[in-house]
Amino acid sequence: MRALAVFLWCATALAHPALGAPPEVQFEYSNPGMTPAHWTLSVRPDGSGHFHAERGHATADGALTLNAAEIDRDVQVSPKFAGEVFAAAERHNGFRQECESHWKVAFTGTKTLRFSSPESQGACSFNFSKDKEIEALGDEMVAVGETLVTGARLELLLQHDRLGLDAELEALMIAAQEGRSLQLCAIREILQRLSEDPAVMERVHKRARVLLERAAAER
């Protein structure tokens, strides 16, 4: 009987891989005109998650053209932010609804919100949503993705082009001030390294410290 019970449990787990897993919200973004062209960010209630980005073929404007070919790493956003994401998912029935407005507006990328838990799952996709909370959540997730992509770029610049760090950090500071980059705490490690590395210019140290202060306030 015990062997049969184990067999039935294994069969159920294989049929339902999310069984016993923590709830998760995944945001997927696709835009062929951007770099990266496609990425996904998964978040769990405690703020832990995963980020995967594919570079695509677009070329960045200006001098900031050094980009990671692919990003695939575990990430940590603030529990406060994660709580807001899951609260929005709950208010929208786990995203089991129509999100797209179908209005004739400029294309800003295809965004997909997915919710999964042992009890339920749902998803909706949109370019622009007439639901203000869904649209705002999409903008926020895009801003978090921008932070994570910038963090990966900063790591590359530290290795290959230290002179480019100052301009990249200045751009990140502006993006953070304007709300286009959120959850700087998710790239705290590289910011800490830049604030302490004796091989980079003092202005880089100062910008990194300012960003670290902003990151600390998000947690």
C-alpha positions in Angstrom: 0.0 0.0 0.0 2.8 2.4 0.9 4.5 1.8 -2.5 1.2 2.4 -4.3 0.7 5.7 -2.3 4.2 6.9 -3.3 3.5 6.0 -6.9 0.3 7.9 -6.9 2.0 11.0 -5.3 4.8 10.9 -8.0 2.2 10.6 -10.8 0.3 13.6 -9.4 3.4 15.7 -9.0 4.4 14.9 -12.6 1.0 15.8 -13.9 0.9 19.0 -11.8 4.5 20.3 -11.6 3.4 23.4 -9.6 2.0 21.3 -6.8 3.5 22.5 -3.6 5.4 25.3 -5.3 5.1 28.8 -3.9 2.9 31.3 -5.8 4.6 33.1 -8.6 4.0 36.0 -10.9 5.8 36.1 -14.2 6.1 39.1 -16.4 7.2 38.6 -20.1 8.2 41.4 -22.3 8.8 41.3 -26.1 9.8 44.1 -28.4 11.9 43.4 -31.5 13.0 47.0 -31.6 14.6 47.0 -28.1 17.7 45.5 -26.6 17.1 43.0 -25.1 14.3 42.1 -27.4 12.7 39.5 -25.1 12.9 38.9 -21.4 11.0 37.3 -18.5 11.0 38.2 -14.8 9.5 35.8 -12.2 8.7 37.0 -8.7 7.7 35.1 -5.6 6.0 36.5 -2.5 9.3 36.9 -0.5 10.8 38.9 -3.4 13.0 36.1 -4.7 12.8 35.4 -8.4 14.6 34.9 -11.7 15.4 37.0 -14.7 16.1 35.8 -18.2 16.9 38.1 -21.2 17.7 37.5 -24.8 19.6 40.2 -26.6 18.0 40.2 -30.0 19.3 42.2 -32.9 18.5 45.8 -32.1 21.4 48.3 -31.7 21.3 50.7 -28.8 21.5 54.5 -29.6 24.4 56.6 -28.6 27.6 55.4 -26.9 26.0 52.9 -24.5 26.2 49.9 -26.9 27.9 47.3 -24.7 25.2 44.8 -23.8 25.1 41.3 -22.4 24.4 38.7 -25.1 22.1 36.9 -22.6 21.2 37.3 -18.9 20.1 34.4 -16.8 20.2 34.8 -13.1 18.3 34.6 -9.8 17.3 38.0 -8.5 15.9 39.6 -5.3 13.4 42.5 -5.3 12.0 44.0 -2.2 9.3 42.1 -0.3 7.3 45.3 -0.4 7.3 45.4 -4.2 6.6 41.7 -4.4 3.6 42.2 -2.0 2.2 44.9 -4.3 2.6 42.6 -7.3 0.7 39.8 -5.6 -1.9 42.1 -4.3 -2.6 43.3 -7.9 -2.7 39.7 -9.0 -5.3 38.9 -6.4 -7.4 42.0 -7.3 -7.4 40.8 -10.9 -8.4 37.2 -10.3 -4.9 35.9 -11.0 -4.9 37.7 -14.4 -7.7 35.5 -15.7 -9.2 38.4 -17.6 -8.9 40.4 -20.8 -6.1 42.9 -20.4 -5.7 44.4 -23.9 -7.6 47.6 -24.7 -7.6 47.0 -28.5 -7.2 50.7 -28.9 -5.1 52.1 -31.7 -2.0 53.3 -29.8 1.7 53.2 -30.3 3.3 49.8 -29.9 5.4 49.7 -26.7 6.0 46.0 -26.5 3.9 42.9 -25.8 3.5 42.4 -22.1 2.2 39.2 -20.5 1.3 38.8 -16.9 1.1 35.3 -15.5 0.0 34.0 -12.1 0.6 30.5 -10.9 0.0 28.7 -7.6 -0.9 25.1 -6.6 -4.6 26.1 -6.7 -4.8 28.2 -9.9 -3.2 29.9 -12.8 -4.0 32.6 -15.3 -2.5 35.0 -17.8 -3.3 38.0 -20.0 -1.3 39.9 -22.6 -1.4 43.5 -23.8 0.3 46.3 -25.5 -1.9 48.9 -23.7 -4.5 48.1 -21.1 -7.4 50.3 -20.3 -7.3 48.9 -16.7 -5.1 51.5 -15.0 -3.7 49.1 -12.4 -2.7 46.5 -15.1 -1.1 49.2 -17.2 0.8 50.6 -14.2 2.0 47.2 -13.2 3.3 46.5 -16.7 5.2 49.8 -16.6 6.7 49.0 -13.2 7.8 45.5 -14.3 9.4 47.0 -17.4 11.2 49.5 -15.2 12.5 46.6 -13.0 13.6 44.8 -16.1 15.5 48.0 -17.2 17.3 48.0 -13.8 18.4 44.4 -14.2 19.6 44.9 -17.7 21.5 48.0 -16.7 23.1 46.0 -13.8 24.3 43.4 -16.2 25.7 46.2 -18.5 27.5 47.8 -15.5 29.2 44.4 -14.8 30.4 44.3 -18.5 31.6 47.9 -18.4 33.6 47.2 -15.2 35.4 44.4 -17.0 35.8 45.9 -20.4 35.2 49.7 -20.4 35.6 51.4 -17.1 35.5 54.8 -18.7 31.9 54.1 -19.8 30.7 53.5 -16.2 30.2 57.2 -15.4 27.8 57.8 -18.3 26.0 54.6 -17.6 25.5 55.5 -13.9 24.4 59.0 -14.8 21.8 57.6 -17.2 20.6 55.2 -14.4 20.3 58.0 -11.9 18.1 59.9 -14.4 16.0 56.9 -15.2 15.5 56.2 -11.4 14.5 59.8 -10.8 11.9 59.6 -13.6 10.6 56.2 -12.5 11.9 54.4 -15.6 14.1 52.3 -13.5 12.8 50.6 -10.3 14.1 48.3 -7.6 17.7 49.3 -7.6 18.1 46.9 -4.6 18.1 44.1 -7.2 21.5 45.3 -8.5 22.9 46.3 -5.1 25.9 44.0 -5.5 27.3 45.7 -8.6 26.6 49.1 -7.1 28.4 48.2 -4.0 31.4 47.0 -6.0 31.5 50.2 -8.0 31.3 52.3 -4.8 34.4 50.6 -3.4 36.5 49.7 -6.5 39.8 51.7 -6.4 40.3 51.2 -10.1 37.3 53.4 -11.1 37.1 57.2 -11.0 35.8 59.0 -7.9 32.7 60.3 -9.7 31.7 56.6 -10.3 32.1 56.0 -6.5 29.8 59.0 -5.7 27.1 58.0 -8.2 27.1 54.4 -7.0 26.8 55.6 -3.4 23.8 57.8 -4.3 22.1 54.9 -6.1 22.8 52.6 -3.1 21.1 55.1 -0.8 18.1 55.0 -3.1 18.2 51.2 -3.2 18.2 51.0 0.6 15.1 53.1 0.7 13.2 50.6 -1.5 13.7 47.6 0.8 
